[in-house]
Amino acid sequence: MKGDVRDIGIEVEVPETRCTDKNCPFHGELGVRGHSLDGVVVSIRMDKTAIVKRDYLRYVKKYERYEKRTGRYAVHNPPCLAVKVGDSVKIMECRPISKTVSFVIVGKR
């Protein structure tokens, strides 16, 4: 563990830069739990929040086929990760930070 970086309990690369964000899982007090998903960042226009798009397949029993579906998640974007649009990221569930944000970016892929 580097310096005063918290161990968040999963195997991800620890960011090199330090941030003062209280909702950062590495340098703040935000804990992660529950679901872990992969996706692509499609928007970072909000302050410390990003939109992550996740494509997946869902089986339709009636037609015995799969259909493509897309999920869009509003996620907290800690400044120490320096995420850009188009980056492939790993997100994890956390406590609700705002009305729509219940996930946080924990690493780049």
C-alpha positions as CSV (number, residue, x, y, z in Angstrom):
1,M,0.0,0.0,0.0
2,K,1.4,3.4,-1.0
3,G,1.3,6.2,1.6
4,D,-2.1,6.7,3.2
5,V,-4.1,4.9,0.5
6,R,-7.0,2.7,1.8
7,D,-7.3,-0.9,0.8
8,I,-10.8,-1.1,-0.8
9,G,-10.9,-4.9,-0.7
10,I,-10.7,-5.7,-4.4
11,E,-7.8,-6.2,-6.9
12,V,-7.5,-2.8,-8.7
13,E,-4.6,-0.6,-9.5
14,V,-4.1,2.2,-6.9
15,P,-4.0,5.7,-8.5
16,E,-0.7,7.5,-8.5
17,T,-2.1,10.9,-7.8
18,R,-3.7,11.9,-4.5
19,C,-7.0,13.7,-4.2
20,T,-8.9,15.4,-1.4
21,D,-12.4,14.1,-2.4
22,K,-14.3,12.7,0.6
23,N,-16.2,10.4,-1.7
24,C,-13.0,8.7,-3.2
25,P,-12.8,5.0,-2.3
26,F,-9.0,5.3,-2.1
27,H,-8.4,8.6,-0.3
28,G,-11.7,9.4,1.2
29,E,-14.3,7.6,3.4
30,L,-16.5,6.0,0.8
31,G,-16.8,2.2,1.1
32,V,-17.6,-0.1,-1.8
33,R,-19.9,-3.1,-1.7
34,G,-22.2,-5.3,-3.9
35,H,-22.1,-5.3,-7.7
36,S,-19.0,-4.8,-9.7
37,L,-19.5,-3.9,-13.4
38,D,-17.5,-3.0,-16.5
39,G,-18.4,-0.3,-18.9
40,V,-17.3,2.6,-21.1
41,V,-17.4,6.3,-20.1
42,V,-19.7,8.2,-22.5
43,S,-19.9,11.6,-20.7
44,I,-18.0,13.6,-18.0
45,R,-19.9,16.9,-18.3
46,M,-21.0,16.9,-14.7
47,D,-18.9,17.9,-11.7
48,K,-17.2,14.7,-10.3
49,T,-19.9,12.5,-12.1
50,A,-19.7,10.5,-15.2
51,I,-22.1,8.4,-17.3
52,V,-21.0,4.8,-17.9
53,K,-22.6,2.7,-20.6
54,R,-22.8,-1.1,-20.2
55,D,-23.9,-3.4,-23.0
56,Y,-25.2,-6.9,-22.1
57,L,-27.3,-9.7,-23.5
58,R,-30.7,-10.8,-22.1
59,Y,-32.2,-14.2,-22.9
60,V,-35.8,-14.2,-24.2
61,K,-37.4,-17.6,-23.4
62,K,-40.3,-17.3,-25.9
63,Y,-38.0,-16.8,-28.9
64,E,-35.1,-18.8,-27.5
65,R,-32.7,-16.0,-28.5
66,Y,-30.7,-13.2,-26.8
67,E,-31.4,-9.5,-27.2
68,K,-28.9,-6.7,-26.8
69,R,-29.5,-4.3,-24.0
70,T,-27.8,-1.2,-22.8
71,G,-27.5,0.2,-19.2
72,R,-26.5,3.7,-18.4
73,Y,-25.2,4.4,-14.9
74,A,-24.5,7.8,-13.3
75,V,-21.3,7.1,-11.3
76,H,-19.0,9.2,-9.1
77,N,-15.8,10.1,-10.8
78,P,-12.9,10.6,-8.3
79,P,-10.4,13.2,-9.6
80,C,-7.4,11.0,-8.8
81,L,-8.3,8.5,-11.6
82,A,-8.3,11.1,-14.4
83,V,-11.0,9.3,-16.5
84,K,-11.7,10.6,-20.0
85,V,-14.6,9.9,-22.5
86,G,-14.0,6.5,-24.2
87,D,-12.1,4.9,-21.3
88,S,-13.1,1.4,-20.3
89,V,-13.7,1.4,-16.5
90,K,-14.6,-0.8,-13.6
91,I,-17.4,0.5,-11.4
92,M,-18.6,-0.7,-8.0
93,E,-21.7,-0.2,-6.0
94,C,-21.6,2.2,-3.0
95,R,-24.0,4.0,-0.7
96,P,-26.2,6.6,-2.4
97,I,-24.2,9.8,-3.0
98,S,-27.0,11.7,-4.6
99,K,-30.5,11.0,-6.2
100,T,-29.0,9.1,-9.2
101,V,-25.5,8.2,-8.1
102,S,-25.0,4.9,-6.3
103,F,-21.8,3.6,-8.1
104,V,-18.2,4.8,-8.1
105,I,-15.4,4.3,-10.6
106,V,-12.6,2.2,-9.0
107,G,-10.3,1.7,-11.9
108,K,-9.5,1.8,-15.6
109,R,-9.3,-1.3,-17.8
